[in-house]
């Protein structure tokens, strides 16, 4: 289904582009003696727009995504929920929840307090065109110790809201295939991180 949509999109795009170039050639030819120069410029402009903004150099995007996945992405546990709760039994039964308190540390960092002792940092960035980097970590506020951490890279846009995320939202083909680094097609390393978070949350609430 996606492949069909992909082919239809490009067929329409190429048809419209061709009609625009032909119209400019004809208009310029009637307007000026050397109007063909305007036609050539229009052809080059359409080519550049197609290559840079429409195609978005897909091979380069795929290569960079693979590079980030191999060199930076992953999920790390530095202390299990069981270990941390055992060392901090006084926190069991405290108010726990992902929106216990929320802070905006910077334009790219949001901090959610799970309890009075543990906060969850979500760090978003875009290291390369059409690739988003998301880092999450759980931190013991008293000691500064990182309990768990994950880094995931997302290639392209799911296209669920065309245009909502800028130009990349239209380039749905960049998200084709496995667009994350970790296991699974969509969640990647985000899934084991949230499983850890949920386990800590449950134990903090006093549920075994």
N, CA and C of each residue as an Amber inpcrd file, in Angstrom:
protein
   624
   0.8280000  -1.2070000   0.0000000   0.0000000   0.0000000   0.0000000
   0.8680000   1.2650000   0.0000000   1.8990000   1.2430000   0.8500000
   2.8110000   2.3910000   0.9110000   3.5380000   2.5740000  -0.4160000
   3.9410000   1.4490000  -1.0290000   4.6520000   1.5120000  -2.3070000
   3.7600000   2.1170000  -3.3840000   2.4900000   1.7360000  -3.3840000
   1.5460000   2.2900000  -4.3650000   1.3920000   3.7950000  -4.1700000
   1.2400000   4.2140000  -2.9010000   1.1200000   5.6440000  -2.5940000
   2.3810000   6.3920000  -3.0220000   3.5260000   5.7540000  -2.8020000
   4.8190000   6.3270000  -3.1870000   4.8780000   6.5610000  -4.7000000
   4.4810000   5.5500000  -5.4750000   4.5240000   5.6410000  -6.9380000
   3.5360000   6.6800000  -7.4680000   2.3410000   6.7080000  -6.8800000
   1.3370000   7.6930000  -7.3020000   1.8200000   9.1050000  -7.0300000
   2.4030000   9.3060000  -5.8350000   2.9120000  10.6290000  -5.4570000
   3.9580000  11.1200000  -6.4470000   4.9220000  10.2510000  -6.7780000
   5.9980000  10.6810000  -7.6640000   5.5130000  10.8310000  -9.1050000
   4.5690000  10.0260000  -9.5100000   4.0220000  10.1660000 -10.8620000
   3.3380000  11.5230000 -11.0100000   2.5430000  11.9040000 -10.0070000
   1.8670000  13.2030000 -10.0330000   2.8700000  14.3410000  -9.9470000
   3.8670000  14.1590000  -9.0760000   4.8810000  15.2140000  -8.9180000
   5.6420000  15.4400000 -10.2270000   6.0730000  14.3680000 -10.8760000
   6.8190000  14.4960000 -12.1210000   5.9510000  15.0940000 -13.2310000
   4.6740000  14.7120000 -13.2570000   3.7690000  15.2540000 -14.2650000
   3.5940000  16.7590000 -14.0830000   3.3490000  17.1800000 -12.8510000
   3.1730000  18.6100000 -12.5680000   4.4550000  19.3730000 -12.8730000
   5.6000000  18.8010000 -12.4950000   6.8910000  19.4550000 -12.7530000
   7.1230000  19.6280000 -14.2460000   6.8050000  18.5870000 -15.0060000
   6.9750000  18.6400000 -16.4590000   6.0800000  19.7080000 -17.0820000
   4.8410000  19.7800000 -16.6310000   3.9110000  20.7750000 -17.1570000
   4.3820000  22.1960000 -16.8330000   4.9380000  22.3830000 -15.6270000
   5.4480000  23.7060000 -15.2380000   6.6130000  24.1160000 -16.1360000
   7.5450000  23.1850000 -16.3610000   8.7160000  23.4830000 -17.1980000
   8.2880000  23.8070000 -18.6320000   7.3600000  23.0110000 -19.1880000
   6.8770000  23.2560000 -20.5600000   6.2130000  24.6320000 -20.6530000
   5.4050000  24.9730000 -19.6380000   4.7120000  26.2660000 -19.6320000
   5.7120000  27.4120000 -19.5970000   6.7660000  27.2750000 -18.7720000
   7.7830000  28.3320000 -18.6810000   8.5520000  28.4590000 -19.9900000
   8.8940000  27.3140000 -20.6120000   9.5960000  27.3460000 -21.8950000
   8.7610000  28.1070000 -22.9470000   7.5100000  27.7890000 -23.0200000
   6.6370000  28.4260000 -24.0130000   6.4550000  29.9130000 -23.7230000
   6.2090000  30.2350000 -22.4650000   6.0050000  31.6370000 -22.0870000
   7.2500000  32.4640000 -22.3680000   8.4260000  31.9270000 -21.9650000
   9.6840000  32.6560000 -22.1680000  10.0180000  32.7780000 -23.6490000
   9.6830000  31.7320000 -24.4230000   9.9800000  31.7620000 -25.8560000
   9.1940000  32.8420000 -26.5810000   7.9640000  33.0980000 -26.1180000
   7.1450000  34.1520000 -26.7290000   7.5300000  35.5320000 -26.1980000
   8.0810000  35.5780000 -25.0220000   8.3580000  36.8610000 -24.3600000
   9.6880000  37.4540000 -24.8070000  10.7200000  36.6020000 -24.8930000
  12.0580000  37.0930000 -25.2330000  12.6500000  36.3100000 -26.4060000
  13.5880000  36.9550000 -27.0520000  14.2540000  36.3310000 -28.2020000
  15.0370000  35.0990000 -27.7740000  15.7110000  35.2180000 -26.6190000
  16.4870000  34.0820000 -26.0850000  15.7550000  33.4960000 -24.8710000
  14.4730000  33.3240000 -25.0310000  13.6620000  32.8110000 -23.9250000
  14.0270000  31.3980000 -23.4960000  14.7010000  30.6460000 -24.3860000
  15.0870000  29.2790000 -24.0370000  15.9900000  29.2470000 -22.8140000
  16.7230000  30.3890000 -22.5620000  17.5830000  30.4450000 -21.3750000
  16.7390000  30.3500000 -20.1000000  15.5920000  31.0070000 -20.1080000
  14.6850000  30.9400000 -18.9610000  14.1810000  29.5070000 -18.7770000
  13.9360000  28.8260000 -19.9100000  13.4940000  27.4410000 -19.8440000
  14.5460000  26.5320000 -19.2240000  15.8040000  26.7770000 -19.5810000
  16.9020000  25.9880000 -19.0160000  17.0050000  26.2250000 -17.5090000
  16.9160000  27.5030000 -17.1190000  16.9860000  27.8310000 -15.6930000
  15.8350000  27.1770000 -14.9210000  14.6450000  27.1700000 -15.5140000
  13.4910000  26.5420000 -14.8700000  13.7120000  25.0470000 -14.6990000
  14.2980000  24.4120000 -15.7270000  14.5710000  22.9750000 -15.6660000
  15.5720000  22.6630000 -14.5590000  16.6320000  23.4580000 -14.4580000
  17.6490000  23.2630000 -13.4150000  17.0380000  23.4700000 -12.0290000
  16.1920000  24.4930000 -11.9140000  15.5630000  24.7880000 -10.6210000
  14.6710000  23.6310000 -10.1670000  13.8640000  23.0970000 -11.0950000
  12.9910000  21.9700000 -10.7680000  13.8270000  20.7600000 -10.3600000
  14.9310000  20.5410000 -11.0670000  15.8150000  19.4090000 -10.7470000
  16.3780000  19.5530000  -9.3380000  16.8450000  20.7600000  -8.9950000
  17.4210000  20.9860000  -7.6740000  16.3750000  20.7960000  -6.5730000
  15.1920000  21.3230000  -6.8030000  14.1100000  21.1710000  -5.8160000
  13.7760000  19.6940000  -5.6290000  13.7230000  18.9650000  -6.7310000
  13.3920000  17.5370000  -6.6550000  14.4560000  16.7670000  -5.8890000
  15.7230000  17.0250000  -6.2090000  16.8190000  16.2640000  -5.6060000
  17.0180000  16.6050000  -4.1340000  17.0190000  17.9020000  -3.8190000
  17.3440000  18.3270000  -2.4600000  16.1440000  18.2570000  -1.5230000
  14.9980000  18.8000000  -1.9720000  13.8610000  18.9410000  -1.0580000
  12.8360000  17.8180000  -1.1470000  12.6990000  17.2170000  -2.3040000
  11.7020000  16.1490000  -2.4450000  12.3090000  14.7880000  -2.1220000
  13.3940000  14.4550000  -2.8080000  14.0550000  13.1760000  -2.5260000
  14.8080000  13.2130000  -1.2040000  15.3920000  14.3660000  -0.8910000
  16.0890000  14.5020000   0.3850000  17.3090000  13.6080000   0.5030000
  17.9710000  13.3080000  -0.5880000  19.1490000  12.4530000  -0.5880000
  18.9400000  11.2130000   0.2810000  17.9730000  10.3440000  -0.0640000
  17.6350000   9.2150000   0.7860000  18.8080000   8.3090000   1.1480000
  19.7100000   8.0500000   0.2030000  20.8300000   7.1580000   0.5090000
  21.6860000   7.7360000   1.6270000  21.9080000   9.0480000   1.5720000
  22.7080000   9.6930000   2.6150000  22.0040000   9.6280000   3.9680000
  20.6780000   9.8030000   3.9620000  19.9040000   9.7210000   5.2060000
  20.0170000   8.3190000   5.7970000  19.8590000   7.2960000   4.9640000
  19.9610000   5.9110000   5.4280000  21.3530000   5.6180000   5.9840000
  22.3760000   6.1110000   5.3100000  23.7560000   5.8700000   5.7480000
  24.0300000   6.5300000   7.0950000  23.5740000   7.7660000   7.2580000
  23.8070000   8.4640000   8.5150000  23.0140000   7.8250000   9.6530000
  21.7980000   7.3790000   9.3540000  20.9940000   6.7140000  10.3820000
  21.6890000   5.4370000  10.8520000  22.2100000   4.6630000   9.9140000
  22.9330000   3.4420000  10.2600000  24.1720000   3.7590000  11.0860000
  24.8570000   4.8380000  10.7370000  26.0580000   5.2490000  11.4840000
  25.7120000   5.5920000  12.9290000  24.6710000   6.3800000  13.1330000
  24.2650000   6.7450000  14.4940000  23.8130000   5.5200000  15.2870000
  23.1000000   4.6130000  14.6110000  22.6290000   3.4000000  15.2940000
  23.8010000   2.5580000  15.7960000  24.8430000   2.4760000  14.9950000
  25.9900000   1.6410000  15.3460000  26.9120000   2.2900000  16.3770000
  26.9540000   3.6080000  16.3990000  27.9360000   4.2790000  17.2670000
  27.3650000   4.8920000  18.5500000  26.0500000   5.2030000  18.5730000
  25.5170000   5.9080000  19.7390000  24.2770000   5.2800000  20.3700000
  23.4480000   4.6270000  19.5920000  22.1660000   4.1430000  20.1060000
  22.3370000   2.9690000  21.0630000  21.3690000   2.8270000  21.9810000
  21.4040000   1.6900000  22.8910000  20.5450000   1.9110000  24.1210000
  20.4700000   0.8820000  24.9490000  19.7520000   0.9320000  26.2200000
  20.6710000   0.3630000  27.2880000  20.8500000   1.1360000  28.3550000
  21.7740000   0.7400000  29.4070000  21.0970000   0.7960000  30.7770000
  21.2960000  -0.2430000  31.5710000  20.7930000  -0.2850000  32.9430000
  21.9930000  -0.2330000  33.8800000  22.0470000   0.7940000  34.7070000
  23.1530000   0.9510000  35.6400000  22.7930000   0.4480000  37.0400000
  21.4920000   0.4220000  37.3110000  21.0040000  -0.1330000  38.5770000
  19.5570000  -0.5730000  38.3530000  19.2580000  -1.8080000  38.6750000
  17.9100000  -2.3300000  38.4510000  16.9220000  -1.6810000  39.4140000
  15.6260000  -1.6860000  39.0700000  14.6140000  -1.1520000  39.9920000
  14.6700000  -1.8370000  41.3510000  14.8960000  -3.1450000  41.3350000
  14.9830000  -3.8980000  42.5890000  16.1360000  -3.4050000  43.4580000
  17.2800000  -3.1680000  42.8340000  18.4430000  -2.6810000  43.5860000
  18.1790000  -1.3110000  44.1940000  17.6100000  -0.4240000  43.3720000
  17.4040000   0.9380000  43.8490000  16.3700000   0.9860000  44.9760000
  15.2760000   0.2580000  44.8240000  14.2440000   0.2290000  45.8580000
  14.7980000  -0.3720000  47.1450000  15.6360000  -1.3930000  47.0180000
  16.2380000  -2.0170000  48.1960000  17.1130000  -1.0350000  48.9540000
  17.8140000  -0.1680000  48.2120000  18.6860000   0.8270000  48.8400000
  17.9090000   2.0410000  49.3510000  16.6850000   2.2300000  48.8340000
  15.8790000   3.3950000  49.2160000  14.4520000   2.9770000  49.5930000
  14.3130000   2.1500000  50.6210000  12.9770000   1.6550000  50.9940000
  12.0440000   2.7560000  51.4900000  12.6160000   3.8750000  51.9330000
  11.7910000   4.9770000  52.4420000  10.9640000   5.6380000  51.3370000
  11.3270000   5.3840000  50.0590000  10.5890000   6.0140000  48.9520000
   9.3360000   5.2220000  48.5630000   9.2300000   3.9850000  49.0540000
   8.0750000   3.1560000  48.7150000   6.8080000   3.7400000  49.3440000
   5.7980000   3.9010000  48.5330000   4.5460000   4.4600000  49.0250000
   4.4220000   5.9560000  48.8360000   5.4930000   6.6120000  48.3730000
   5.4190000   8.0370000  48.0590000   4.5210000   8.2350000  46.8330000
   4.0690000   9.4640000  46.6020000   3.3280000   9.7220000  45.3540000
   4.2570000   9.5070000  44.1490000   3.9250000   8.5470000  43.3010000
   4.7030000   8.2670000  42.1050000   3.8360000   8.4810000  40.8750000
   4.4270000   9.0160000  39.8240000   3.6910000   9.2240000  38.5750000
   4.5270000  10.0340000  37.6170000   4.2950000   9.8480000  36.3230000
   5.1260000  10.5150000  35.3120000   4.9460000  12.0330000  35.2860000
   3.8670000  12.5360000  35.9320000   3.6640000  13.9820000  35.9630000
   3.5480000  14.4740000  37.4080000   4.3420000  13.8420000  38.2600000
   4.4260000  14.2930000  39.6470000   4.8120000  15.7760000  39.6660000
   5.7710000  16.1260000  38.8070000   6.1570000  17.5200000  38.5840000
   6.8970000  17.5950000  37.2610000   6.7180000  18.6680000  36.5290000
   7.3410000  18.7970000  35.2200000   8.0950000  20.1100000  35.1190000
   9.2770000  20.0470000  34.5030000  10.1030000  21.2400000  34.3080000
  10.5920000  21.2910000  32.8730000  10.7030000  22.4940000  32.3490000
  11.2800000  22.7030000  31.0370000  12.6950000  23.2300000  31.2490000
  13.6780000  22.3390000  31.1720000  15.0710000  22.7020000  31.4500000
  15.6510000  23.5790000  30.3490000  15.3170000  23.2540000  29.1070000
  15.7900000  24.0160000  27.9430000  14.8450000  23.7090000  26.7940000
  15.0180000  24.3760000  25.6320000  14.1330000  24.0790000  24.4930000
  14.1720000  22.6160000  24.0480000  15.2330000  21.8940000  24.4040000
  15.3540000  20.4990000  23.9670000  15.2590000  19.4920000  25.1140000
  15.1360000  19.9710000  26.3540000  15.1300000  19.0610000  27.5080000
  13.8990000  19.2840000  28.3790000  13.1430000  18.2130000  28.5700000
  12.0110000  18.2260000  29.4990000  12.3200000  17.2850000  30.6510000
  11.9860000  17.7180000  31.8590000  12.2450000  16.8950000  33.0440000
  10.9240000  16.5740000  33.7280000  10.6480000  15.2810000  33.8670000
   9.4460000  14.8080000  34.5330000   9.8540000  14.1160000  35.8300000
   9.2690000  14.5420000  36.9180000   9.5900000  13.9420000  38.2140000
   8.6510000  12.7800000  38.4770000   9.2230000  11.5850000  38.6410000
   8.4230000  10.4050000  38.9530000   8.0700000  10.3610000  40.4340000
   8.9350000  10.9180000  41.2490000   8.7120000  11.0200000  42.6940000
   9.5730000  12.1670000  43.1850000   9.6700000  12.3200000  44.4860000
  10.5190000  13.3880000  45.0310000  12.0050000  13.0590000  44.8680000
  12.3170000  11.8160000  44.4890000  13.7080000  11.3950000  44.3900000
  14.1810000  11.0810000  42.9720000  13.2780000  10.6880000  42.1040000
  13.6910000  10.2420000  40.7700000  13.0700000  11.1200000  39.6890000
  13.9190000  11.6120000  38.7860000  13.3810000  12.3650000  37.6600000
  13.7700000  11.6980000  36.3380000  12.9870000  12.0380000  35.3320000
  13.1010000  11.4320000  34.0030000  13.3520000  12.5520000  32.9970000
  14.5530000  12.5820000  32.4380000  14.9080000  13.5900000  31.4380000
  14.6460000  13.0630000  30.0340000  14.0030000  13.8720000  29.2110000
  13.7740000  13.5520000  27.8010000  14.4800000  14.6270000  26.9850000
  15.4690000  14.2190000  26.2000000  16.3070000  15.1500000  25.4480000
  16.1290000  14.8960000  23.9590000  15.6490000  15.8950000  23.2230000
  15.4030000  15.7490000  21.7890000  16.3540000  16.6280000  20.9830000
  16.8150000  16.0930000  19.8860000  17.7150000  16.8460000  19.0060000
  17.5630000  16.3190000  17.5810000  18.1320000  17.0390000  16.6320000
  18.1320000  16.6050000  15.2350000  19.5630000  16.7410000  14.7110000
  20.3670000  15.6690000  14.8730000  21.7750000  15.7470000  14.4740000
  22.0060000  15.7710000  12.9750000  21.0160000  15.2980000  12.2190000
  21.1810000  15.2420000  10.7660000  19.8120000  15.3710000  10.1190000
  19.7880000  15.8960000   8.9200000  18.5410000  16.0860000   8.1850000
  17.7170000  14.7990000   8.1820000  16.4370000  14.9220000   8.5240000
  15.4670000  13.8140000   8.5170000  15.7630000  12.7420000   9.5580000
  16.6390000  13.0150000  10.5170000  16.9340000  12.0670000  11.5860000
  16.7820000  12.7750000  12.9340000  15.9660000  12.1980000  13.7980000
  15.7660000  12.7530000  15.1360000  16.4580000  11.8770000  16.1680000
  17.0800000  12.5310000  17.1440000  17.7530000  11.8220000  18.2380000
  16.9590000  12.0440000  19.5220000  16.6350000  10.9640000  20.2080000
  15.9060000  11.0570000  21.4710000  16.6860000  10.3160000  22.5480000
  17.0120000  11.0360000  23.6150000  17.6990000  10.4200000  24.7490000
  16.8080000  10.5210000  25.9780000  16.7170000   9.4240000  26.7220000
  15.9390000   9.4120000  27.9510000  16.7890000   8.8080000  29.0650000
  16.6650000   9.3740000  30.2550000  17.3970000   8.8010000  31.3810000
  16.6450000   9.0380000  32.6820000  16.7850000   8.0810000  33.5850000
  16.2140000   8.1720000  34.9150000  17.3480000   8.4370000  35.8890000
  17.1630000   9.4620000  36.7280000  18.2560000   9.9160000  37.5980000
  17.7980000  10.0040000  39.0470000  18.6540000   9.5490000  39.9420000
  18.4320000   9.7250000  41.3830000  18.8350000  11.1560000  41.7130000
  17.8630000  11.9890000  42.0610000  18.1350000  13.4170000  42.2740000
  19.0790000  13.6700000  43.4450000  19.0620000  12.8180000  44.4580000
  19.8970000  13.0530000  45.6360000  21.3620000  12.7530000  45.3660000
  21.6270000  11.6790000  44.6390000  23.0130000  11.2690000  44.3840000
  23.5100000  11.6620000  42.9940000  22.5790000  11.9810000  42.0780000
  22.9700000  12.2800000  40.7050000  23.2590000  11.0350000  39.8880000
  23.0050000   9.8710000  40.4650000  23.2770000   8.6050000  39.7840000
  22.2410000   8.3320000  38.7050000  22.7200000   7.9480000  37.5150000
  21.8220000   7.5720000  36.4170000  21.4520000   6.1030000  36.5990000
  20.1580000   5.8240000  36.6710000  19.6790000   4.4560000  36.8880000
  19.5370000   3.6950000  35.5750000  19.0180000   4.3520000  34.5600000
  18.8520000   3.7380000  33.2470000  18.8740000   4.8320000  32.1900000
  19.2840000   4.4410000  30.9710000  19.4320000   5.4450000  29.9080000
  19.2290000   4.7740000  28.5600000  18.6310000   5.5080000  27.6420000
  18.4950000   5.0090000  26.2740000  18.6720000   6.1350000  25.2870000
  19.2200000   5.7810000  24.1250000  19.3650000   6.7300000  23.0160000
  18.8070000   6.0500000  21.7730000  17.8830000   6.7340000  21.1170000
  17.2700000   6.1900000  19.9080000  17.3080000   7.2370000  18.8000000
  17.4630000   6.7730000  17.5660000  17.4490000   7.6440000  16.3970000
  16.2940000   7.2270000  15.4940000  15.4780000   8.2120000  15.1070000
  14.3200000   7.9570000  14.2600000  14.5650000   8.5570000  12.8790000
  14.4130000   7.7350000  11.8480000  14.6520000   8.1950000  10.4770000
  13.3320000   8.5940000   9.8290000  13.2980000   9.8140000   9.2750000
  12.1240000  10.2730000   8.5600000  10.9410000  10.5280000   9.4590000
   9.7850000  10.6890000   8.8440000   8.5490000  10.9620000   9.5620000
   7.5130000   9.9170000   9.1990000   6.6460000   9.5860000  10.1610000
   5.5940000   8.6120000   9.8870000   4.5510000   9.1720000   8.9390000
   4.5290000  10.5180000   8.7800000   3.5810000  11.1330000   7.8520000
   2.1510000  11.1120000   8.3440000   1.9500000  10.8940000   9.6450000
   0.5920000  10.8330000  10.1820000  -0.0910000  12.1990000  10.1240000
   0.7290000  13.2490000  10.1700000   0.1780000  14.6040000  10.0530000
   1.0180000  15.3410000   9.0230000   0.6770000  15.1760000   7.7630000
   1.4910000  15.7440000   6.6910000   1.6820000  17.2380000   6.8730000
   2.9570000  17.6360000   6.8800000   3.2760000  19.0490000   7.0260000
   3.4260000  19.4860000   8.4720000   2.9370000  18.6800000   9.4030000
   2.9920000  19.0740000  10.8040000   4.4020000  19.1530000  11.3520000
   5.3210000  18.3890000  10.7550000   6.6980000  18.3960000  11.2070000
   7.6220000  19.0170000  10.1910000   7.0990000  19.9180000   9.3540000
   7.9210000  20.5510000   8.3410000   8.0470000  19.6860000   7.0970000
   9.0840000  19.9510000   6.3150000   9.2680000  19.2820000   5.0280000
   9.3650000  17.7720000   5.1650000  10.0460000  17.2950000   6.2290000
  10.2530000  15.8580000   6.3990000   8.9260000  15.1080000   6.5020000
   7.8870000  15.7760000   7.0000000   6.5880000  15.1230000   7.1360000
   6.0370000  14.6880000   5.7850000   6.4210000  15.3830000   4.7200000
   5.9600000  15.0130000   3.3930000   6.8010000  13.8890000   2.7900000
   8.0180000  13.7420000   3.2810000   8.9330000  12.7490000   2.7230000
   8.7780000  11.4150000   3.4550000   7.5780000  10.8480000   3.3610000
   7.2590000   9.6330000   4.1040000   8.1330000   8.4570000   3.6960000
   8.6980000   8.4880000   2.4930000   9.5260000   7.3790000   2.0210000
  10.8110000   7.2430000   2.8350000  11.2540000   8.3310000   3.5000000
  12.4650000   8.2530000   4.3160000  12.2500000   7.4140000   5.5730000
  10.9850000   7.1760000   5.9320000  10.6710000   6.3870000   7.1230000
  10.3550000   4.9350000   6.7710000  10.4620000   4.5870000   5.4930000
  10.1280000   3.2320000   5.0830000  11.1120000   2.2220000   5.6690000
  10.6060000   1.0250000   5.9350000  11.4470000  -0.0040000   6.5350000
  11.5390000   0.1920000   8.0430000  12.6200000  -0.2330000   8.6210000
  12.8380000  -0.1090000  10.0670000  13.4560000   1.2570000  10.3440000
  12.6760000   2.1770000  10.8760000  13.1450000   3.5570000  11.0390000
  13.7900000   3.8230000  12.3890000  13.9290000   2.7930000  13.2330000
  14.5590000   2.9520000  14.5420000  15.7810000   2.0420000  14.6260000
  16.5690000   2.2260000  15.6840000  17.7810000   1.4160000  15.8500000
  17.5180000   0.1450000  16.6500000  16.7560000   0.2790000  17.7330000
  16.5260000  -0.8440000  18.6260000  15.5620000  -1.8710000  18.0560000
  15.2280000  -2.8870000  18.8560000  14.3280000  -3.9540000  18.4040000
  12.9350000  -3.4270000  18.0750000  12.2920000  -4.0560000  17.1350000
  10.9600000  -3.6180000  16.7200000  11.0330000  -2.6060000  15.5970000
   9.8840000  -2.3350000  14.9550000   9.8500000  -1.4220000  13.8180000
   9.6120000   0.0260000  14.2190000   8.9400000   0.2530000  15.3540000
   8.5670000   1.6120000  15.7250000   9.1510000   2.0770000  17.0630000
   9.1370000   1.2230000  18.0820000   9.5250000   1.6600000  19.4250000
  11.0160000   1.6240000  19.6890000  11.7110000   0.6510000  19.1220000
  13.1510000   0.5550000  19.3050000  13.5490000   0.4530000  20.7660000
  14.5940000   1.1990000  21.1500000  15.0890000   1.1570000  22.5220000
  14.1580000   1.8690000  23.4980000  13.1680000   2.5590000  22.9630000
  12.1870000   3.2240000  23.8140000  11.3770000   2.1980000  24.6120000
  11.1480000   1.0280000  24.0250000  10.3260000   0.0040000  24.6780000
  10.9750000  -0.5460000  25.9460000  12.2340000  -1.0430000  25.9120000
  12.8370000  -1.5400000  27.1630000  13.0150000  -0.4500000  28.2100000
  13.2280000   0.7980000  27.7590000  13.3670000   1.8910000  28.7230000
  12.0610000   2.0790000  29.4870000  10.9350000   2.0760000  28.7760000
   9.6430000   2.2600000  29.4300000   9.2480000   1.0440000  30.2700000
   9.7160000  -0.1250000  29.8820000   9.4770000  -1.3020000  30.7220000
  10.2090000  -1.1490000  32.0550000  11.4330000  -0.6260000  31.9950000
  12.1950000  -0.3500000  33.2190000  11.4570000   0.7060000  34.0510000
  11.0440000   1.7790000  33.3940000  10.3520000   2.8760000  34.0780000
   9.0800000   2.3710000  34.7650000   8.2950000   1.5630000  34.0530000
   7.0570000   1.0370000  34.6220000   7.3310000   0.1390000  35.8270000
   8.4050000  -0.6550000  35.7420000   8.7580000  -1.5350000  36.8620000
   9.1360000  -0.7190000  38.0990000   9.9310000   0.3270000  37.8980000
  10.3250000   1.1900000  39.0140000   9.1090000   1.8900000  39.6030000
   8.2310000   2.3290000  38.7420000   7.0000000   2.9950000  39.1610000
   6.1400000   2.0690000  40.0180000   5.9700000   0.8470000  39.5550000
   5.1410000  -0.1150000  40.2860000   5.7420000  -0.4270000  41.6480000
   7.0640000  -0.6100000  41.6830000   7.7150000  -0.9290000  42.9560000
   7.6860000   0.2730000  43.8950000   7.8190000   1.4700000  43.3360000
   7.7390000   2.6820000  44.1610000   6.3740000   2.8620000  44.7780000
   5.3540000   2.4200000  44.0630000   3.9850000   2.5030000  44.5660000
   3.6940000   1.4240000  45.6000000   4.6560000   0.4960000  45.7600000
   4.4810000  -0.5730000  46.7320000   3.8310000  -1.8010000  46.1590000
   3.8120000  -1.8980000  44.8070000   3.2200000  -3.0660000  44.1670000
   4.3290000  -4.0060000  43.6920000   4.1990000  -5.2380000  44.0320000
   5.2260000  -6.2270000  43.6660000   4.9600000  -6.7940000  42.2730000
